Amino acid sequence: GGDAAVGVQLFEASSCTYTYVLADAGTGDAVIIDPVLETVPRDLRLLRELGLTLRYAANTHCHADHVTGSGALRRALGCSSAISRASGASADLLLGEGDELRFGAF
């Protein structure tokens, strides 16, 4: 197929956190992984500059070292938040083994 994915790795220095944006280049659908509250303006600017529609703000785990940016992104863009059910954290989607977050053709 002609499906192409775009991936961007971002870094927040004070908590040493990597944030990832994955997108379907064809549809513009995107997911952000481990967003940090302090860098939400940067992330919103990047999404806007790339013309992406954020579908999910996902966290790989419950973060003790920083406040997640998922809530702020959800309020700004209307995306869904997601995290593992086993984390004990709250989100729109509580994920388990084998669950998938679909965006565009991915």
C-alpha positions as CSV (number, residue, x, y, z in Angstrom):
1,G,0.0,0.0,0.0
2,G,0.9,3.7,-0.2
3,D,0.5,4.3,3.5
4,A,3.2,6.5,5.0
5,A,3.8,7.2,8.7
6,V,5.5,10.3,10.0
7,G,7.2,10.2,13.4
8,V,8.7,13.0,15.5
9,Q,10.6,12.6,18.7
10,L,10.5,15.6,21.1
11,F,12.3,16.1,24.4
12,E,11.5,17.9,27.7
13,A,14.7,18.6,29.6
14,S,13.6,19.2,33.2
15,S,11.8,15.8,33.5
16,C,14.0,14.1,30.8
17,T,10.9,13.0,29.0
18,Y,10.6,11.9,25.4
19,T,7.3,12.7,23.7
20,Y,6.5,11.1,20.3
21,V,4.1,12.2,17.6
22,L,3.0,9.5,15.1
23,A,0.9,10.4,12.1
24,D,-0.6,9.0,9.0
25,A,0.8,11.3,6.2
26,G,-2.1,10.6,4.0
27,T,-5.0,11.4,6.3
28,G,-3.2,13.7,8.8
29,D,-4.6,11.6,11.8
30,A,-2.1,11.6,14.7
31,V,-1.4,10.3,18.1
32,I,0.9,11.8,20.7
33,I,2.6,9.6,23.3
34,D,3.7,10.8,26.7
35,P,3.0,14.5,26.3
36,V,4.2,16.8,29.1
37,L,2.0,19.7,30.4
38,E,4.8,22.3,30.1
39,T,5.4,21.6,26.4
40,V,1.7,21.5,25.3
41,P,2.1,24.9,23.5
42,R,5.1,23.4,21.6
43,D,3.1,20.3,20.7
44,L,0.0,22.3,19.6
45,R,2.3,24.4,17.4
46,L,3.9,21.3,15.8
47,L,0.5,19.7,15.1
48,R,-0.8,22.9,13.6
49,E,2.4,23.4,11.5
50,L,2.2,19.8,10.2
51,G,-1.6,20.1,9.6
52,L,-2.3,17.1,11.8
53,T,-5.5,16.1,13.6
54,L,-4.8,14.7,17.0
55,R,-6.9,11.6,17.7
56,Y,-5.3,10.3,20.9
57,A,-3.0,11.5,23.7
58,A,-1.6,8.3,25.1
59,N,0.5,7.7,28.2
60,T,2.8,4.7,28.5
61,H,2.6,4.8,32.3
62,C,1.5,6.9,35.2
63,H,4.1,9.7,35.5
64,A,5.6,10.5,38.9
65,D,8.2,12.9,37.4
66,H,5.9,15.3,35.6
67,V,2.3,16.2,34.9
68,T,0.9,14.7,31.7
69,G,-0.2,17.1,28.9
70,S,-3.1,14.8,27.8
71,G,-5.8,16.7,29.7
72,A,-4.7,20.1,28.2
73,L,-4.5,18.6,24.7
74,R,-7.9,17.0,25.1
75,R,-9.4,20.3,26.2
76,A,-7.7,22.2,23.3
77,L,-8.3,19.7,20.5
78,G,-11.0,17.3,21.6
79,C,-8.8,14.2,21.3
80,S,-9.3,11.1,23.5
81,S,-6.8,10.3,26.3
82,A,-5.5,6.8,26.8
83,I,-3.5,4.8,29.3
84,S,-3.1,1.2,30.5
85,R,-6.0,-0.1,32.7
86,A,-3.3,-1.6,35.0
87,S,-1.9,1.9,35.7
88,G,-4.8,2.8,37.9
89,A,-4.9,6.2,36.3
90,S,-8.0,7.7,34.6
91,A,-8.4,8.3,30.9
92,D,-11.1,8.2,28.2
93,L,-9.7,4.8,27.0
94,L,-8.3,2.2,29.5
95,L,-6.1,-0.1,27.4
96,G,-5.3,-3.8,27.9
97,E,-3.0,-6.3,26.3
98,G,-3.6,-6.4,22.5
99,D,-5.7,-3.3,22.4
100,E,-5.0,-0.9,19.5
101,L,-5.2,2.8,18.9
102,R,-6.2,3.3,15.3
103,F,-5.2,6.5,13.5
104,G,-5.5,6.9,9.7
105,A,-4.5,3.6,8.1
106,F,-2.5,2.5,11.2
